[in-house]
Amino acid sequence: MIWSIAWKNIWRNKKRSLVVIVAVTLGIISGVMLVGIMEGWVKQRLDDVVNNEISHIQIHNNDYIKNEEIDLTIRNIDECIHHIDSMQEVSAWVKRTKIIAMANTPWANTGIIVYGIDPQKEKELTEIYRKIVPEGGRYPDAQNKGDILISDKTAEILKLKQYIVTGEVISKLHEEKVPEIILSGLENLRDIRFKTPGEFKDALKEIFTKKDLNRYGMLITDHALNYRIRNRIQITFSDVRGSPVQGLFRVCGIYKTTNTGFDQLSVFVNANELKNLYGGDRILTHEIAILLNNMENAGKVKEKLMQLPGNNSVRTWKELAPDAAMMNDFMLLYYFIFIGIIMLALAFGIINTMLMAILERTRELGMLMAIGMNQRRIFSMIMLETIFLTTVGAAAGILSGWVIAEILGKTGIHFTGWGEGFEAIGFAAKVYPVVTLNFFIFTTIMVIVTAMISSIWPARKALKLNPVEALRKE
């Protein structure tokens, strides 16, 4: 009976109840989206760390970590490889040569890390080959000699990334329904080469209004982008004797991940061709990267590998990328912080609403006490009213938030204005929100707890009423 009375009571003043329900709904939607975006960023960062940058486990010479000299290769490598091959937890592994070098073109130079790889095996471990930009060439292979894969950021630094408005670009923009007045303005820039994004943007600003640039600027820039594929890059580094050596490579492809720092330093060549430069009868192995079937086994696999002779350094992804590990481990804490703040704000609104309801129903509550309803039932009725009021809003908020998150999880949210800043710290400019079942369960529990806590003050206020005095109230 108390349950039925409590449910009916919340609809006696529909406007006031709907205001609270809408407030709870909007608060839950905000929480779902906030956590969904954070979860999406963490998941994306973790995927990039494992699939593009470091895998689950890496092995190095202990001294190589302190001083990345070319002669500090992994010790006892044959036994290491034999042991890795025998481990059921391992999904794939690769050997890499890793050399700090200088890259030069006729227009610029920059410091890089050259990875000597086996292209076919590397595809089993990383997804760099999936990150080749549109019209950005191809991944290195064993059949084509002199290939080098560089990033979009490295291409920009070495002036191998340019912008040029050609007739083909204008035709593509016409197909994209760009207005003729914009296309006419682009004729002023036709066939002019711009070596940096800044130069091209400045040229566009001189021709178009800010409104036109906001609407069509990114589209024009994307179509005008042109990479100097097959251009030569000179690589300079020191061999095992400390003598400088140089090699010429041709750009076979351009890749782009969400981590600008990784992109700026990392270039990839065939390990056999790199060996021809530094000399010797074998390929130098400075790094072994291991991908596991289950990342939770990283600690256990590390312990096994640490027992091998050679005194090499074995590190898991958590040690190699502590930022990603920390964010992954602290997601539950983020849940508490974000939802806790929202629940705290909603609690004040709920308390205010229920106190108003108590004041309006003073005479009614006095009557119920006078005819024999005990304090426990009064307390239960008010608590149930608060829980019902909050739960209705929470259900609407969770359902709406889930629908919105599902849609945005497929289309993504693009933070265009902050894209460069996000990518500089390893996060994608386009995020796909992810909301897990655990979060919805957690939110439901938090809502019920908040409702129960919020009902205590109004309920105590009701219990302090004197039936005789309450009946005199108008």
C-alpha positions in Angstrom: 0.0 0.0 0.0 2.8 2.4 0.9 4.4 1.8 -2.5 1.1 2.7 -4.3 0.6 5.8 -2.2 4.2 7.0 -2.8 3.9 6.5 -6.6 0.6 8.5 -6.7 2.0 11.3 -4.5 4.8 12.2 -6.9 2.2 12.9 -9.7 0.1 15.2 -7.5 2.1 18.2 -8.6 3.1 17.1 -12.1 5.0 20.3 -13.1 7.3 20.2 -10.1 7.9 16.5 -10.4 8.7 16.8 -14.2 11.2 19.6 -13.4 13.1 17.2 -11.1 12.8 14.3 -13.6 14.1 16.4 -16.5 17.0 17.7 -14.3 17.9 14.1 -13.4 17.6 13.0 -17.0 19.8 15.8 -18.3 22.3 15.2 -15.5 22.5 11.4 -16.3 22.9 12.1 -20.1 25.7 14.5 -19.3 27.4 11.9 -17.2 27.0 9.2 -19.8 28.4 11.4 -22.5 31.3 12.6 -20.3 32.3 9.2 -19.3 31.7 7.8 -22.8 34.1 10.3 -24.3 36.7 9.6 -21.6 36.3 5.8 -22.0 36.5 6.2 -25.8 39.7 8.2 -25.5 41.3 5.7 -23.1 40.3 2.8 -25.3 41.7 4.5 -28.4 44.9 5.4 -26.6 45.4 1.9 -25.3 44.7 0.4 -28.7 47.3 2.7 -30.3 49.9 2.0 -27.6 49.5 -1.8 -28.1 48.9 -2.0 -31.9 51.1 0.8 -33.2 53.7 1.8 -30.7 55.0 -0.8 -28.2 52.9 -4.0 -28.2 52.5 -5.8 -24.9 56.1 -6.6 -24.0 59.5 -5.4 -25.2 62.9 -6.9 -24.6 66.1 -4.9 -24.8 69.7 -5.0 -23.7 69.9 -3.4 -20.3 72.6 -1.0 -21.4 70.7 -0.1 -24.5 67.9 1.5 -22.4 70.4 3.8 -20.8 72.5 4.6 -23.9 71.0 3.7 -27.3 74.3 2.7 -29.0 74.2 0.6 -32.2 76.3 -2.2 -30.7 74.1 -2.8 -27.6 72.0 -5.7 -29.0 69.9 -8.2 -27.1 72.1 -10.8 -25.4 71.5 -14.6 -25.9 69.0 -13.8 -28.6 68.7 -17.4 -30.0 67.6 -18.8 -26.7 65.2 -15.9 -26.2 63.5 -16.5 -29.6 63.3 -20.2 -28.9 61.6 -19.6 -25.6 59.2 -17.0 -27.0 58.2 -19.5 -29.8 57.3 -22.1 -27.2 55.0 -19.8 -25.1 51.3 -20.4 -25.6 50.5 -16.9 -24.4 52.3 -15.3 -27.3 50.2 -14.3 -30.4 53.1 -12.7 -32.5 56.6 -11.3 -32.1 59.1 -9.4 -34.2 62.8 -8.5 -34.1 63.8 -4.9 -34.9 66.9 -3.0 -35.5 66.6 0.4 -33.9 69.0 3.2 -34.8 69.0 6.9 -34.0 69.8 8.8 -37.1 69.5 12.1 -39.0 67.2 12.4 -42.1 68.0 14.9 -44.8 66.3 16.2 -47.9 67.4 19.2 -50.1 65.0 21.4 -48.1 65.3 20.3 -44.4 66.5 17.8 -41.9 65.4 16.2 -38.7 66.4 13.6 -36.0 64.6 10.2 -36.4 64.6 6.7 -35.1 65.1 4.2 -37.9 63.4 0.8 -37.4 64.8 -2.0 -39.4 61.9 -4.5 -39.8 60.7 -7.6 -41.5 57.7 -6.0 -43.3 55.7 -9.3 -43.5 56.1 -10.2 -39.8 55.6 -6.6 -38.7 52.1 -6.7 -40.2 51.2 -9.6 -37.9 52.1 -7.4 -34.9 51.3 -3.8 -35.6 48.7 -1.9 -37.6 51.0 0.8 -39.0 50.3 -0.7 -42.5 46.6 0.2 -41.9 47.5 3.8 -41.2 48.8 4.7 -44.7 47.0 8.0 -45.5 44.8 8.2 -48.7 47.0 8.6 -51.8 50.0 8.2 -49.4 51.7 5.3 -51.2 52.2 1.8 -49.7 53.9 -0.2 -46.9 57.5 -1.3 -47.5 58.1 -4.8 -48.9 61.0 -7.1 -49.6 60.7 -6.9 -53.3 61.2 -3.1 -53.6 64.7 -2.1 -52.6 65.3 1.3 -50.9 61.8 1.7 -49.5 61.3 4.0 -46.5 58.0 4.6 -44.7 57.7 8.0 -43.0 54.9 9.7 -41.2 52.8 12.7 -42.2 54.5 14.8 -39.5 58.0 13.8 -40.7 57.0 14.6 -44.3 55.9 18.0 -43.2 59.2 18.7 -41.4 61.3 17.5 -44.4 59.2 19.6 -46.8 57.8 16.5 -48.5 54.3 17.5 -47.8 53.0 20.3 -50.0 49.7 21.9 -51.0 48.8 22.6 -54.7 45.5 23.5 -56.3 45.3 21.7 -59.6 42.6 21.3 -62.1 41.9 17.9 -60.7 41.5 19.4 -57.2 39.0 22.0 -58.5 37.0 19.2 -60.3 36.8 17.2 -57.1 35.7 20.2 -55.1 33.0 20.8 -57.8 31.8 17.2 -57.2 31.6 18.0 -53.5 29.1 20.8 -54.3 31.5 23.6 -53.4 30.0 26.9 -54.8 31.3 28.3 -58.0 32.4 31.6 -56.3 34.7 29.6 -54.1 36.1 27.6 -57.1 36.6 30.9 -59.0 38.6 32.2 -56.0 40.8 29.1 -56.1 41.8 29.8 -59.7 44.1 32.6 -58.2 46.1 29.8 -56.4 46.1 27.3 -59.3 49.4 25.4 -59.7 51.2 27.3 -57.0 53.1 25.1 -54.6 52.9 25.8 -50.8 55.4 23.9 -48.7 53.7 24.2 -45.3 50.1 24.2 -44.0 50.6 27.7 -42.6 51.6 29.2 -46.0 48.5 27.6 -47.7 46.2 28.8 -44.9 47.6 32.3 -45.2 47.0 32.3 -49.0 43.4 31.2 -48.5 42.8 33.9 -45.9 43.8 36.6 -48.4 41.1 35.4 -50.9 38.2 34.1 -48.8 36.2 35.4 -45.8 36.4 33.8 -42.4 32.9 32.4 -42.9 33.9 30.7 -46.2 37.0 29.3 -44.6 35.1 27.9 -41.7 32.8 26.1 -44.1 35.1 25.0 -46.9 38.7 25.6 -45.6 39.2 22.1 -44.3 37.7 20.5 -47.4 40.0 22.6 -49.7 43.1 21.8 -47.6 42.4 18.0 -47.7 42.0 17.9 -51.5 45.0 20.2 -52.1 47.3 18.1 -49.9 50.1 16.4 -52.0 52.9 14.2 -50.8 56.2 13.8 -52.7 56.1 10.1 -52.9 59.3 8.5 -54.3 61.4 11.5 -53.2 64.8 10.6 -51.8 65.8 10.9 -48.2 69.4 10.6 -47.0 69.8 8.8 -43.7 73.0 9.4 -41.6 74.1 7.4 -38.5 77.2 5.9 -36.9 78.1 2.2 -37.5 79.4 -0.3 -34.9 82.9 1.3 -35.2 81.6 4.8 -34.6 82.1 5.9 -38.2 79.4 7.9 -40.0 77.5 6.0 -42.7 74.9 7.3 -45.1 72.2 5.7 -47.2 69.6 6.9 -49.7 66.1 5.7 -49.5 62.9 6.6 -51.5 59.7 7.4 -49.7 57.3 4.5 -50.5 54.5 5.6 -48.2 53.2 8.0 -45.6 51.4 6.9 -42.4 49.6 8.9 -39.7 48.6 7.7 -36.3 47.0 9.7 -33.4 50.3 10.2 -31.6 52.3 13.1 -33.2 55.3 12.4 -31.0 55.6 8.8 -32.1 55.1 9.8 -35.8 57.7 12.5 -35.8 60.5 10.2 -34.8 59.6 6.8 -36.3 60.5 5.7 -39.8 60.6 2.1 -41.1 62.9 0.4 -43.6 63.7 -3.2 -44.5 66.2 -4.6 -41.9 68.3 -6.3 -44.6 68.9 -3.0 -46.4 69.9 -1.3 -43.1 72.4 -4.1 -42.5 74.1 -3.3 -45.8 74.9 0.2 -44.4 76.2 -0.6 -41.0 78.0 -3.8 -42.2 78.5 -7.1 -40.5 77.3 -10.7 -41.2 74.0 -10.5 -39.3 71.1 -8.2 -38.6 71.4 -6.3 -35.3 68.5 -6.9 -33.0 68.0 -4.1 -30.5 64.4 -4.8 -29.7 62.0 -7.7 -29.6 58.3 -6.7 -29.4 55.8 -9.3 -28.3 52.0 -9.3 -28.8 50.0 -11.6 -26.4 46.7 -13.3 -26.8 45.5 -11.6 -23.5 47.1 -8.4 -22.2 46.3 -9.5 -18.7 49.1 -12.1 -19.0 51.8 -9.5 -19.5 53.1 -9.7 -15.9 53.2 -13.5 -16.0 55.0 -13.6 -19.3 57.5 -11.0 -18.1 58.4 -13.2 -15.1 59.1 -16.1 -17.4 61.3 -14.1 -19.7 63.2 -12.5 -16.9 64.4 -16.0 -15.9 66.3 -16.4 -19.2 70.1 -16.0 -19.2 71.5 -12.8 -20.7 70.3 -10.3 -18.1 68.2 -8.5 -20.7 65.5 -5.9 -19.8 61.9 -7.1 -20.1 59.2 -4.5 -19.8 55.4 -4.6 -20.1 53.2 -2.1 -21.8 52.4 -0.6 -18.4 56.1 0.2 -17.8 56.6 1.4 -21.4 53.5 3.6 -21.5 52.6 4.6 -17.9 50.2 7.3 -19.0 47.9 4.9 -20.8 48.3 2.4 -17.9 47.3 5.0 -15.3 44.2 6.1 -17.3 43.1 2.5 -17.8 43.6 1.6 -14.1 41.9 4.8 -12.8 38.7 4.6 -14.9 36.6 3.5 -11.9 37.9 6.6 -10.0 36.9 8.8 -13.0 33.4 7.2 -12.7 33.1 8.2 -9.1 34.4 11.7 -9.7 32.2 12.6 -12.7 29.0 10.9 -11.5 29.6 12.0 -7.9 29.7 15.7 -9.0 26.5 15.3 -11.0 24.7 13.4 -8.2 25.8 16.0 -5.6 24.3 18.8 -7.7 21.1 16.7 -8.3 20.8 15.9 -4.6 20.3 19.6 -3.7 17.5 19.9 -6.2 15.8 16.7 -4.9 16.1 17.8 -1.3 14.6 21.2 -2.2 11.7 19.6 -4.1 10.9 17.2 -1.3 11.0 19.9 1.4 8.5 21.9 -0.6 6.3 18.8 -0.9 6.5 18.3 2.9 5.5 21.9 3.6 2.6 21.7 1.2 1.4 18.5 2.8 1.8 19.4 6.4 -1.9 19.0 7.2 -2.1 15.8 5.3 0.9 14.3 7.1 -0.6 15.4 10.4 -3.9 13.6 9.5 -2.0 10.4 8.7 -0.2 10.5 12.0 -3.4 11.2 13.9 -5.2 8.1 12.4 -2.3 5.9 13.4 0.3 5.8 10.7 3.6 5.2 12.5 6.9 7.0 11.9 8.4 4.1 10.1 5.7 4.1 7.5 5.9 7.9 7.1 9.7 7.7 6.6 9.3 4.8 4.1 6.6 6.7 2.1 8.8 9.8 1.7 11.9 7.8 0.9 10.0 5.8 -1.8 8.6 9.1 -3.3 12.2 10.4 -3.6 13.5 7.1 -5.1 10.6 6.9 -7.6 11.1 10.5 -8.6 14.8 10.0 -9.1 14.6 6.6 -10.7 12.2 7.8 -13.4 14.6 10.5 -14.4 17.5 8.2 -14.2 15.8 5.6 -16.4 15.0 8.2 -19.0 18.6 9.6 -18.8 20.3 6.2 -19.1 18.1 5.2 -22.1 18.6 8.5 -23.8 22.3 8.6 -23.0 22.7 5.0 -24.3 21.0 5.9 -27.6 23.1 9.0 -28.1 26.3 7.2 -27.2 25.5 4.4 -29.7 24.9 6.9 -32.5 28.1 8.9 -31.7 30.0 5.7 -31.2 29.5 5.0 -34.9 29.8 8.5 -36.3 32.4 9.8 -33.8 32.9 13.3 -32.3 35.5 15.4 -34.1 37.3 18.0 -32.0 38.6 19.9 -35.0 39.8 23.0 -33.2 41.9 21.1 -30.7 43.0 18.2 -32.9 46.6 19.2 -33.1 46.9 19.6 -29.4 45.2 16.2 -28.7 47.5 14.4 -31.2 50.6 16.0 -29.6 49.8 14.1 -26.4 48.7 10.9 -28.1 45.0 11.3 -28.3 42.8 11.2 -31.4 41.0 14.4 -32.5 38.1 12.2 -33.4 36.7 10.2 -30.5 34.2 7.4 -30.5 32.3 7.3 -27.2 32.2 4.0 -25.4 29.7 3.2 -22.6 29.9 -0.1 -20.9 27.3 -2.1 -19.0 29.3 -1.7 -15.8 28.9 2.0 -16.1 25.1 1.8 -16.3 25.0 -0.6 -13.3 27.3 1.8 -11.4 25.1 4.8 -12.3 21.9 3.0 -11.3 23.4 2.2 -7.9 24.6 5.8 -7.5 21.2 7.2 -8.3 19.4 4.9 -5.8 22.0 5.8 -3.1 21.7 9.5 -3.9 17.9 9.3 -3.7 18.0 7.5 -0.3 20.5 10.0 1.1 18.5 13.0 -0.3 15.3 11.7 1.3 16.7 11.6 4.9 16.4 15.4 5.6 12.8 15.8 4.2 11.7 12.6 6.0 13.2 13.7 9.3 11.4 17.1 8.8 8.1 15.2 8.4 8.7 13.0 11.5 9.2 16.1 13.6 5.7 17.4 12.9 3.3 17.5 15.8 -0.1 16.0 14.5 -2.2 18.5 16.5 -0.3 21.5 15.2 -0.1 20.1 11.7 -3.9 19.7 11.5 -4.3 23.4 12.3 -2.3 24.3 9.2 -4.3 25.6 6.2 
